[in-house]
Amino acid sequence: MTNGGHIREEDLQLLALGALPEEEYAAARTHAAGCAECAAKLAEERGRAAMLALAVTQEKPAATIKAELFARIRAEREAEERYRWPTKSAVEETAKTPSAERPAADGKIGWWTWVLAPVAAVLLVATVVEWRENQRLTTELESTNHQLVEMVNERQRTEMLVDLLSAPDTQSVKLAGTPEAEKAWGMVRYNPRKGAVLYTAVLPTLPADKIYQMWLVPAKGAPISAGVFAPGAHGTRQLWTAEVPMNLEVKAFAVTIEPAGGVPQPTGPKVLVGAV
Amino acid sequence: MRPEGTTGELVSDWSLLERVVRKDESALSALYDRYSGLVFSEAKRILRDTGAAEEILQDLFYQIWKTAERFDAARGSLAGWLLVAARNRAISRLRRKTGKTEELDENGVSLKIDLESTVAQSLLLDKVRTVMGSLPEGQRQALEFAYFEGMSHTEIAEKTGQPLGTVKTRIRSAMETLKQVLS
């Protein structure tokens, strides 16, 4: 690398091109930073190497690039001028000019302070009020968004119900109570093409740790859950919907009493059954 | 907006730069018109990406606008600095892609060649292209790998399958030829 303590000329050329390996590059740069002679030679090599840029096909940049550059500069200048703090010279200039608007040099408070202080206080209060109003509006907006999402969901559910009930291939299955719940009854609407189930049931209220679970019993294989449900107060009619695998050959529906949260396969007593 | 003075004579880069220090937009515009083509073409050749080259071009002239007072005539040429800075920034982008992180130095560029007029630029463009066209293939290739691809001599040796010493000699010979023609 060195030649009598200096960078060798061939290495200066490589250094100017950035073509020295990383470790040699760092060492040569460090040397050049402290050696005026090598720094001058390096600057010359850099200038010469830069001429290689002229070997490429020349193209003009799009006119929009210059326009953007100057738009950026002007926007920044305008912003600087708008928000500029008084410079020291401006402050000194102001100090030289006797003015009724300047604070009294004897330390007394100028008349404008009595005007500005209440204005500042009003601005502060207005800011707090505005901030609170923003908070309130944000909360309101979130609540409205939530309601909107619910409405959309409800609408989609209603459309699904109408679609299911009006489809000619939707099957209706009546569910009858078993000895476990003799007075219970229910109705299932099932469309295998859509893989959709709609049902209602009148059943006794269960303890908090239990829940009803609807099952599709296919012609082949294990029962498939169509969701858990909890009827409300006696006499209240509710509808539940569920999505199940499409094109199943179902031979029956059944409702069982299961632990709260439901189970993958029926474990509790049947309370409603109905054959397709 | 004219790079020439009122009597038609060419205004030097340093005169324009002094006006940029005083926030004269027309002076920056004149410098931009003078060098944007060179800077853009170089960055685009290295990156092969018009958008990235435009970004480098804009950033460099924005830097001139913001820090014109830091440019020191004693430390070198503005044209030289622009070409070296454009190349270094483009190579840095290439290196980031390949995981190499070392930064190239763009301080101190001495250029004793006039690039301020369109005529001078045009003459020099012809000269450099002629030199590059006349170099033996191995020398030209080694120089292009180093300058436009940002490859070190060891990387060039690996890529071309040539011994390290040969690569160094080729680069040096090519640079010597360039030196003779430009002087």
Interface residues (C-beta under 8 A of the other chain):
Chain A: E10 Q13 L14 L17 G18 A19 L20 P21 E22 Y25 A26 R29 A39 A40 L42 A43 E44 E45 R46 G47 R48 A49 A50 M51 L52 A53 L54 A55 V56 T57 Q58 E59 K60 P61 A62 I65 K66 E68 L69 F70 R72 I73 R74 R77
Chain B: K23 E25 L28 S29 Y32 S36 G37 L38 F40 S41 E42 K44 R45 A53 E54 L57 Q58 F61 Y62 W65 R75 G76 S77 G80 L83 V84 A86 R87 N88 I91 K100 E102 L104 D105 G108 V109 S110 L111 K112 I113 Q121 L124 L125 V128 R129 V131 M132 L143 A146 Y147 F148 G150 M151 S152 H153 T154 I156 K168 I171 R172 M175 L178 K179 L182
